[in-house]
Amino acid sequence: NWCCPPGRKVQSSRLGPTPPRLLTEEEFQLQGEVETRKALAELRSFCQSPEFSAWTTVSRIQSPKRFADFVGGASHVTPSEVSAHEREFGLESLSIDEQLFEEDDDDDDEEEQNVNDSSAG
């Protein structure tokens, strides 16, 4: 009792666990990149291990050369896949989304004006 007052224990148990802190967008992006690199390294390592059946795997995949290149250390994505991803999810898509939201805001303003006009008359 001399080191921890009883009231403090009761209070902390009533509050429950603190919720986890949400990641910022930059932290989320960084964590995704780190975890992806880590998982790809683990996959490469497994594919190079004796318990991995390379022939079975190669016979089932569409692009055996690309897989072999990946296991050898090449990137898991092609430059064309990177540019397609950038077009769809990169900065270009953000400006398109902003334009869409701006158009939606304009439509909302027009609808609001129409509602106000009809209620006034």
C-alpha atoms as an extended CHARMM CRD file, in Angstrom:
* protein
*
       121  EXT
         1         1  ASN       CA              0.0000000000        0.0000000000        0.0000000000  PROA      1               0.0000000000
         2         2  TRP       CA              2.8630000000        2.4080000000        0.6450000000  PROA      2               0.0000000000
         3         3  CYS       CA              4.0350000000        2.4190000000       -2.9970000000  PROA      3               0.0000000000
         4         4  CYS       CA              0.7210000000        2.3130000000       -4.8580000000  PROA      4               0.0000000000
         5         5  PRO       CA             -2.3330000000        3.9610000000       -3.3220000000  PROA      5               0.0000000000
         6         6  PRO       CA             -5.4460000000        1.7560000000       -3.6810000000  PROA      6               0.0000000000
         7         7  GLY       CA             -7.4440000000        4.5480000000       -5.3290000000  PROA      7               0.0000000000
         8         8  ARG       CA             -4.9920000000        4.7790000000       -8.2130000000  PROA      8               0.0000000000
         9         9  LYS       CA             -5.3270000000        1.0650000000       -9.0410000000  PROA      9               0.0000000000
        10        10  VAL       CA             -9.1030000000        1.2660000000       -9.1110000000  PROA      10              0.0000000000
        11        11  GLN       CA             -9.0860000000        4.3620000000      -11.2790000000  PROA      11              0.0000000000
        12        12  SER       CA             -6.7180000000        2.8880000000      -13.8740000000  PROA      12              0.0000000000
        13        13  SER       CA             -8.7350000000       -0.3340000000      -14.1280000000  PROA      13              0.0000000000
        14        14  ARG       CA            -11.9240000000        1.6340000000      -14.7390000000  PROA      14              0.0000000000
        15        15  LEU       CA            -10.4040000000        3.5550000000      -17.6220000000  PROA      15              0.0000000000
        16        16  GLY       CA             -9.4420000000        0.3810000000      -19.4660000000  PROA      16              0.0000000000
        17        17  PRO       CA             -6.6860000000        0.0750000000      -22.0060000000  PROA      17              0.0000000000
        18        18  THR       CA             -5.7800000000        3.1480000000      -23.9760000000  PROA      18              0.0000000000
        19        19  PRO       CA             -6.7380000000        2.8880000000      -27.6570000000  PROA      19              0.0000000000
        20        20  PRO       CA             -3.8380000000        2.5420000000      -30.0880000000  PROA      20              0.0000000000
        21        21  ARG       CA             -2.5760000000        5.6800000000      -31.7740000000  PROA      21              0.0000000000
        22        22  LEU       CA             -3.5970000000        5.9090000000      -35.4150000000  PROA      22              0.0000000000
        23        23  LEU       CA             -0.8120000000        6.2370000000      -37.9650000000  PROA      23              0.0000000000
        24        24  THR       CA             -0.3200000000        9.3480000000      -40.0220000000  PROA      24              0.0000000000
        25        25  GLU       CA             -0.4300000000        8.8990000000      -43.7840000000  PROA      25              0.0000000000
        26        26  GLU       CA              3.3770000000        9.1100000000      -43.9730000000  PROA      26              0.0000000000
        27        27  GLU       CA              3.8000000000        6.5410000000      -41.1710000000  PROA      27              0.0000000000
        28        28  PHE       CA              1.3240000000        4.2310000000      -42.8880000000  PROA      28              0.0000000000
        29        29  GLN       CA              3.1800000000        4.5560000000      -46.2050000000  PROA      29              0.0000000000
        30        30  LEU       CA              6.5540000000        3.9420000000      -44.5500000000  PROA      30              0.0000000000
        31        31  GLN       CA              5.2620000000        0.9400000000      -42.6000000000  PROA      31              0.0000000000
        32        32  GLY       CA              3.8310000000       -0.5220000000      -45.8060000000  PROA      32              0.0000000000
        33        33  GLU       CA              7.1480000000       -0.1270000000      -47.6240000000  PROA      33              0.0000000000
        34        34  VAL       CA              9.1720000000       -1.6170000000      -44.7470000000  PROA      34              0.0000000000
        35        35  GLU       CA              6.8370000000       -4.5770000000      -44.2630000000  PROA      35              0.0000000000
        36        36  THR       CA              6.6640000000       -5.2440000000      -48.0230000000  PROA      36              0.0000000000
        37        37  ARG       CA             10.4650000000       -5.2910000000      -48.3080000000  PROA      37              0.0000000000
        38        38  LYS       CA             10.6590000000       -7.5970000000      -45.2910000000  PROA      38              0.0000000000
        39        39  ALA       CA              8.0270000000      -10.0030000000      -46.6760000000  PROA      39              0.0000000000
        40        40  LEU       CA              9.6830000000      -10.0640000000      -50.1190000000  PROA      40              0.0000000000
        41        41  ALA       CA             13.0430000000      -10.8710000000      -48.5200000000  PROA      41              0.0000000000
        42        42  GLU       CA             11.4270000000      -13.7100000000      -46.5420000000  PROA      42              0.0000000000
        43        43  LEU       CA              9.7980000000      -15.0340000000      -49.7180000000  PROA      43              0.0000000000
        44        44  ARG       CA             13.0900000000      -14.9210000000      -51.6220000000  PROA      44              0.0000000000
        45        45  SER       CA             14.8240000000      -16.7020000000      -48.7650000000  PROA      45              0.0000000000
        46        46  PHE       CA             12.1820000000      -19.4330000000      -48.6620000000  PROA      46              0.0000000000
        47        47  CYS       CA             12.3280000000      -19.8860000000      -52.4510000000  PROA      47              0.0000000000
        48        48  GLN       CA             16.0860000000      -20.4190000000      -52.1970000000  PROA      48              0.0000000000
        49        49  SER       CA             15.7900000000      -22.9740000000      -49.3630000000  PROA      49              0.0000000000
        50        50  PRO       CA             16.0790000000      -26.7520000000      -49.8640000000  PROA      50              0.0000000000
        51        51  GLU       CA             12.4750000000      -27.4080000000      -48.7690000000  PROA      51              0.0000000000
        52        52  PHE       CA             11.1060000000      -25.2680000000      -51.6060000000  PROA      52              0.0000000000
        53        53  SER       CA              9.9930000000      -27.2530000000      -54.6600000000  PROA      53              0.0000000000
        54        54  ALA       CA             11.1370000000      -25.0020000000      -57.4900000000  PROA      54              0.0000000000
        55        55  TRP       CA             10.0410000000      -27.3060000000      -60.3150000000  PROA      55              0.0000000000
        56        56  THR       CA              6.5200000000      -27.6750000000      -58.9480000000  PROA      56              0.0000000000
        57        57  THR       CA              6.1940000000      -23.9210000000      -58.5390000000  PROA      57              0.0000000000
        58        58  VAL       CA              7.7040000000      -23.0340000000      -61.9290000000  PROA      58              0.0000000000
        59        59  SER       CA              5.3940000000      -25.4980000000      -63.6770000000  PROA      59              0.0000000000
        60        60  ARG       CA              2.3520000000      -23.6940000000      -62.2150000000  PROA      60              0.0000000000
        61        61  ILE       CA              3.1860000000      -20.0450000000      -62.8300000000  PROA      61              0.0000000000
        62        62  GLN       CA              2.6430000000      -17.9800000000      -65.9630000000  PROA      62              0.0000000000
        63        63  SER       CA              6.0260000000      -16.2920000000      -66.0470000000  PROA      63              0.0000000000
        64        64  PRO       CA              8.8080000000      -18.6140000000      -64.8350000000  PROA      64              0.0000000000
        65        65  LYS       CA             11.6170000000      -16.3110000000      -66.0190000000  PROA      65              0.0000000000
        66        66  ARG       CA             10.1880000000      -13.3750000000      -64.1090000000  PROA      66              0.0000000000
        67        67  PHE       CA              9.8710000000      -15.5610000000      -61.0130000000  PROA      67              0.0000000000
        68        68  ALA       CA             13.4710000000      -16.7510000000      -61.3580000000  PROA      68              0.0000000000
        69        69  ASP       CA             14.6200000000      -13.1380000000      -61.7490000000  PROA      69              0.0000000000
        70        70  PHE       CA             12.7050000000      -12.1970000000      -58.5780000000  PROA      70              0.0000000000
        71        71  VAL       CA             14.2690000000      -15.0620000000      -56.5960000000  PROA      71              0.0000000000
        72        72  GLY       CA             17.6460000000      -13.8960000000      -57.9040000000  PROA      72              0.0000000000
        73        73  GLY       CA             17.0610000000      -10.4030000000      -56.5130000000  PROA      73              0.0000000000
        74        74  ALA       CA             15.1990000000       -8.5230000000      -59.2530000000  PROA      74              0.0000000000
        75        75  SER       CA             12.2250000000       -6.3240000000      -58.4880000000  PROA      75              0.0000000000
        76        76  HSD       CA              8.8410000000       -7.9470000000      -57.9930000000  PROA      76              0.0000000000
        77        77  VAL       CA              7.1860000000       -5.3670000000      -60.2670000000  PROA      77              0.0000000000
        78        78  THR       CA              7.9710000000       -4.2380000000      -63.7930000000  PROA      78              0.0000000000
        79        79  PRO       CA              8.4820000000       -0.5830000000      -64.7640000000  PROA      79              0.0000000000
        80        80  SER       CA              5.1650000000       -0.6700000000      -66.6790000000  PROA      80              0.0000000000
        81        81  GLU       CA              3.3820000000       -1.9450000000      -63.5560000000  PROA      81              0.0000000000
        82        82  VAL       CA              4.9460000000        0.8600000000      -61.5310000000  PROA      82              0.0000000000
        83        83  SER       CA              3.7830000000        3.5110000000      -64.0090000000  PROA      83              0.0000000000
        84        84  ALA       CA              0.2900000000        1.9860000000      -64.1850000000  PROA      84              0.0000000000
        85        85  HSD       CA              0.1270000000        2.0780000000      -60.3780000000  PROA      85              0.0000000000
        86        86  GLU       CA              1.3120000000        5.6870000000      -60.3330000000  PROA      86              0.0000000000
        87        87  ARG       CA             -1.3410000000        6.6250000000      -62.8930000000  PROA      87              0.0000000000
        88        88  GLU       CA             -4.0590000000        4.9350000000      -60.8550000000  PROA      88              0.0000000000
        89        89  PHE       CA             -2.9630000000        5.7460000000      -57.3010000000  PROA      89              0.0000000000
        90        90  GLY       CA             -0.2450000000        8.3970000000      -57.5650000000  PROA      90              0.0000000000
        91        91  LEU       CA             -0.3680000000       12.1600000000      -57.6560000000  PROA      91              0.0000000000
        92        92  GLU       CA             -2.2300000000       12.1790000000      -60.9650000000  PROA      92              0.0000000000
        93        93  SER       CA             -5.1740000000       10.3300000000      -59.3990000000  PROA      93              0.0000000000
        94        94  LEU       CA             -5.2090000000       12.7700000000      -56.4750000000  PROA      94              0.0000000000
        95        95  SER       CA             -5.7330000000       15.7380000000      -58.7910000000  PROA      95              0.0000000000
        96        96  ILE       CA             -8.4930000000       13.8490000000      -60.6150000000  PROA      96              0.0000000000
        97        97  ASP       CA            -10.1640000000       13.0460000000      -57.2660000000  PROA      97              0.0000000000
        98        98  GLU       CA             -9.9170000000       16.7070000000      -56.2650000000  PROA      98              0.0000000000
        99        99  GLN       CA            -11.5720000000       17.7290000000      -59.5310000000  PROA      99              0.0000000000
       100       100  LEU       CA            -14.3650000000       15.2060000000      -58.9620000000  PROA      100             0.0000000000
       101       101  PHE       CA            -14.9460000000       16.4560000000      -55.4270000000  PROA      101             0.0000000000
       102       102  GLU       CA            -14.9730000000       20.0580000000      -56.6320000000  PROA      102             0.0000000000
       103       103  GLU       CA            -17.6170000000       19.1230000000      -59.2180000000  PROA      103             0.0000000000
       104       104  ASP       CA            -19.6530000000       17.3310000000      -56.5220000000  PROA      104             0.0000000000
       105       105  ASP       CA            -19.4320000000       20.4280000000      -54.3130000000  PROA      105             0.0000000000
       106       106  ASP       CA            -20.7280000000       22.5700000000      -57.2000000000  PROA      106             0.0000000000
       107       107  ASP       CA            -23.6190000000       20.1260000000      -57.7130000000  PROA      107             0.0000000000
       108       108  ASP       CA            -24.4150000000       20.2530000000      -53.9820000000  PROA      108             0.0000000000
       109       109  ASP       CA            -24.4570000000       24.0620000000      -54.1060000000  PROA      109             0.0000000000
       110       110  GLU       CA            -26.8770000000       23.9720000000      -57.0840000000  PROA      110             0.0000000000
       111       111  GLU       CA            -29.1390000000       21.4500000000      -55.3150000000  PROA      111             0.0000000000
       112       112  GLU       CA            -29.0940000000       23.5570000000      -52.1510000000  PROA      112             0.0000000000
       113       113  GLN       CA            -30.0180000000       26.6500000000      -54.1960000000  PROA      113             0.0000000000
       114       114  ASN       CA            -32.8860000000       24.7430000000      -55.8760000000  PROA      114             0.0000000000
       115       115  VAL       CA            -34.2010000000       23.6080000000      -52.4700000000  PROA      115             0.0000000000
       116       116  ASN       CA            -34.0260000000       27.1770000000      -51.1660000000  PROA      116             0.0000000000
       117       117  ASP       CA            -35.7980000000       28.5260000000      -54.2670000000  PROA      117             0.0000000000
       118       118  SER       CA            -38.5980000000       25.9610000000      -54.0480000000  PROA      118             0.0000000000
       119       119  SER       CA            -39.1600000000       26.5240000000      -50.3190000000  PROA      119             0.0000000000
       120       120  ALA       CA            -39.2950000000       30.2860000000      -50.8080000000  PROA      120             0.0000000000
       121       121  GLY       CA            -42.0370000000       30.0750000000      -53.4400000000  PROA      121             0.0000000000
